[in-house]
Amino acid sequence: MTAAASPSAAATPAPAAFAASTKKPLAAIADLPANSIQYLVGGDGAGSGTIRVSLHPSSDHGSGLPTVIDIVAHAFAPTTTTDEPSKSTSGAKKIKDPTDEHQDAGRIQLAAEWNSRNKSATRETPAPCRFALPSFLLYDARGLQLFDAITKLPENCYYLTEAEREILTTGGAADVLAATHACPGAVILELGCGSMTKTKAILDAIERMVRALPTEAERNAYAANPVRFYALDLDHSELEKSLVSLFANPPSGCEKWQYVSIHGLVGTYDLGMAALSAPIGPFAAAPARVVLWLGSSVGNLTRSDAAEFLARLRSHLDPRTDRLVIGIDGRNDPVVVARAYNDPWGVTRDFELNLITHINTHLAHEGHELFPGDAFEYAPVYNEAAGRHEAYLRATRQVSWTAPAVEGTPADVTFAAGELIHIEHSVKYSEAEVATLLRNSGWVKEQVWEDAEHMYRLALVEPAPLEFLTPATTTIEATKLPTVAEWAQVWHAFDRLVLGYVRPEALLERPIGVRLPFIFYVGHLPCFMDVQLSRALGEPKTAPEWYGQIFERGMDPDLDDPTQCHPHSEVPNEWPALADILAYRDRTRSRAKSLLLQCAKDANLRARISSTLHMAFEHDVMHFETLVYMVLQLDPAMLDQSVFRHALLDGDAATALDAAAELRAPATQVVLGRPRPTLDQIARSVASFGWDNEFPATAPQEVATFMAKTRPVSVSEYALFLEATQAYKHATIASALAPAGWRYDSSSGTGAGWQVLSHAHGATWLSVATNEHGIGNWPAIVSKVLAESYCQWYSAHHAASTAGNGPIWRLPTEPELRVLLDSDLLATAAAAEVVEPQARTLSPRPMGAIEMPGNVWEWTSTVFAGHPGFEPDPNYPGYSSDFFDGKHFTVLGGSWATHPRLIARTTFRNWYQGGYPYAQIGFRMVASRC
């Protein structure tokens, strides 16, 4: 329960029975200055059966943007402070002060009997209900007033508001936000602003901060380009009142707001997000943007919907400049939570039941109230197991009526006595659940504050800059062309990594000797795309055309004899200037964007270049992953740590993993690859693109029964192998068996022993022995040679404990690993959650009991080769065939840095030389004897 604009008017489906039979436009915003933008706000009963807020922009503004209310000094007369109770000007009744001695005796008795009635505050969720109403219907003018009254109940009854206010004021969060994210011209957008009493603490802090700046020039910069605050909410009259009150009450000791300008937006969350990324409008040219989502509004959404909403919000923000401040309520004492949502004065009850009045104002059935007010009561319940408070309407008697026709079909609706209608819920989050929410939606913590009672958190988070999409919440449509937005994500991630994290002076470095320097890849990705498009279209290449001689193709030399290498572009003695390469990159990207937009309208063009565009996109994302592991080998001094403020990874508990469980995979058949699609099928999006080594489909291959570990080998487990071989005592053994990014600390202090370099923790060496930040639980990233050495040691070590009767553990073949990844074996092997593929910031993540693809690639023992009937792609004939040399081995799955398009296509195959130690590849063991 929070005073919040709805994420989407259609976010919560409502039954067809609640179709609107009338449409009542509200009044336009009046008395605004002549140069302000005016909109109409109306109700729309079409389609969903809910009351929708429909915004009609004027010709001055782009379609789909929210209403703008500009507050200026001469527009409104001063009113009461924002700390005073709201007073309605919309004709609604004045809200009673809950402490008023003239309240009815029933409420006083309710307060007196509170403890006896709520000895068991935790109850099971009621039986599933057939109907639900969207929670945004709670927030008409009177609903907003009632909610404001709830936040001011005595005895800190609704504790969320006071906890958040404490964090912002005495906790210092407002001062930190002002000092770090309020530059001249910055924009602050609050979603679901309500009365803005807490937000005022942030705006006050900005005013005070600027007034305290040491020079007049610094203050003048803010005076000329103030921080702009935009408050978003659904009800324009209540928003207008709150804005006027805020405007009339500058910080103590200030006659007026001098360095902060105040504005309002009328609309839903979706409209607010659209405005954030619109090319015109209030946010277009802002140097920095901070979105406020306070009051634990995130609790109004289910956990999965919250992750999806936050992922969508993230897509509208720039990781370089933009931040989100989110308030999140904890899993607190059930009695305290229950009281917060069913106060003894009945204000919350009135708030929830006002929804009926709101509906009846807009909807009528044959001249009668759609929901008789005397036929429903408020029915709250705190579901402790699910960690959420649930609010329902309960029918006190049977109610029947025929709903107005929707799409020609009227509906008979009967509510039985005692039947429930779901209104809203307020989800609570433990610390671990907060971490999961942010991780699954693509955010990284910058700072977190708690109130003194540790009941409530306020988190300042930044968009995780190296995540493409959020697989947990995003559907991958692999058959469709990558969109311009998908390309933009990949390009941004590449630029952020190579041109931001890597210092300019390091662009000529070759941290991996068999790879070309970083600057090659700055030119290679656009050049490859441009060359392929020119070939497909029969057009000239983008100037300068000679770039193709040095940038078209990279190199992967033989590790045993680096003088032996497949055909590749010429390596120049001197690379072109970075500025020239970037200008060339921008021209090729513009060409690609233009062609993508044309493909949406031109079927013939789409037929000619769809396959080429797919190829170029996947080439980009594969090389992004190459660059990630190159960066991980670079001297940390050559990295700009300010680009990624690495918060400690969530879920880094020091509890060691249990031994990996084992499962038995029964004998079966598996088909590798798939039939080769035609170019027309790819162009029409009826078949997905694939590389030549994915085709054709093989005949069914027999796979005998085998045993398998349920997860890859961990860092701690691999460290036991190094200890057993005494690699720390012998430099030769250590250099042969220690993975890249490992070292041995021979001191006697805490953390001594084997250590692993973690860029996710700011390029810090983490102790394996102490499982520092859970590093021992991460998958071990090793070459195939080291993986096989571990398997041999493990088999021998366990054979000794089983009198020589233990299985011989080894790497799986490609068919065996494909069986594991494509079946339900891993998902059903233990009572543990299957981990979705999801990216981390510059690292894999600690493993759970069962690990699926999306954390690290996994080695197979299968030599990389084409399926029977393999044919090289005529547009890129050497892509696969150059590596059919007996030294490259197939790897499957995907890593934390792999684009979801590749992970989603199960026929995708990767390959590396067996001795290559740098790629994000782990291993899982199997055994033939069961």
Buried (B, 14 or more C-beta within 10 A) or exposed (E): BBBBBBBBBBBBEBBBBBBBBEBEEBEEBEEBEEEBBBBBBBBBBEEBBBBBBBBEBEEEBEEEBBBBBBBBEEBBEEBBEBEEBBEBEBEBEEBBBBEEEEBEEEBEEBBEEBEEEBEEBBBEBBEEBEBBBBBBBBBBBBBBBBBBBBBBBEEEBBBBBBBBBBBBBEBEBBBBBBEBBBBBBBBBBBBBBBBBBBBBBBBBBBBBBBBEBEEEEEBEBBEEBBBBBBBBBBBBBBBBBBBBBBBBBBBEEBEEBBBBBBBBBBBBBBBBBBBBBBEEBBBEEBEBBBBBBBBBBBBBBBBEBBBBBBBBBBBBBBBBBBBBBBBBBBBBEBBBBBBBBBBBBBBBBBBBBBBBBBBBBBBBBEEEBBBBEEBBEBBBBBBBEBBBBBBBBBBBEEBEBEBBEBEEEEBEBEBEEEBBBBBBBBBBBEBEBBBBBBBBBBBBBBBBBBBEBEBBBBBBBBBBBBBBBBBBBBEBEBBEBBEBEBBEBBBBBBBBBBBBBBBEEBBEBBBBEBBBBBBBBBBBBBBBBBBBBBBBEEEEBBEEEEBBEBBBBBBBBBBEEEEEEBEBBEEEEEBBEBEEBBEBBEBBBEBBBEBBEEBEEEEEBBBBBBBBBBBBBBBBBBBBBBBBBBBBBBEEEBBEEEBBEBBBBBBBEEEEBEEBBBBEBEEBEBBBBBEBBEBEBBBBBEBBBBBBBBBBBBEEBEBEEBBBBBBBBBBBBBBBBBBEBEBBEEEEBBEEBBBBBBEBBEEEEEBBBBBBBBBBBBBBBBBBBBBBBBBBBBBBBBBBBBBBBBBEBBBBBBBEEEEEEBBBBBBBBBBBBBBBBEBEBBEEBBEBEEBBBBBBBBBBBBBBBBBBBBBBBBBBBBBBBBBEEBEBBEBBEEBBBBBBBEBBBBBBBBBBBBBBBBBBBBBBBBBBBBEBBBBBBBBBBBBEEE
